[in-house]
């Protein structure tokens, strides 16, 4: 089945360029010219991924992201003309999965969209190789269903957050550097700063802390490991 992408930007020319590139790559596309329209179209179409501009009328991209994240882990790739690191971390704190700065190459954007979608698609493995269920005490990951649970309660994670937890749970006693952790989470590519990695980890921690769970320990000067590993 062809996957659909929602492209949200108040600049019509950018929407046209992005949609053309995505359609050429085999995706269906939907468009929205502002934040309020984006939420309406999102609710109607439930796309596989959202390409989301940050600075828009009606509702900003960050407001749209908050609304989507209230009940969905649909991947979000932010677009912005601001390359400031604080803006980048803000987007990821809200639950974005990647970030592309304007001006950008349509080919690069399509590559990133495909990479994010691959991260949330289970990879078929031989039955004898690795279980699709990972458990560590009350923490459970279902790799096929892309679900995380704490004591049976479902915890909604973004693609990158799920990848971080999956990486840690494969080797519970291992201490991962920030670089190694993100390589495991992204699998195919990425260049991110330490602040961005820490941002993802904080989000994962907060989501489990509200249920009374601890899932990630900091090893000062080295990186992170699974709690109790």
Secondary structure, 3 states (H helix, E strand, C coil): CCCEEEEECCCHHHHHHHHHHHHHCCCEEEEECCHHHHHHHHHHHCCCEEEEECCCCCCCHHHHHHHHHCCCCCEEEEEECCCCHHHHHHHHHCCCCEEEECCCCHHHHHHHHHHHHHHCCCCCCCCCCCCCEEEECCEEEECCCCEEEECCEEECCCHHHHHHHHHHHHCCCCCEEHHHHHHHHHCCCCCCCHHHHHHHHHHHHHHHHCCCCCCEEEECCCEEEECCC
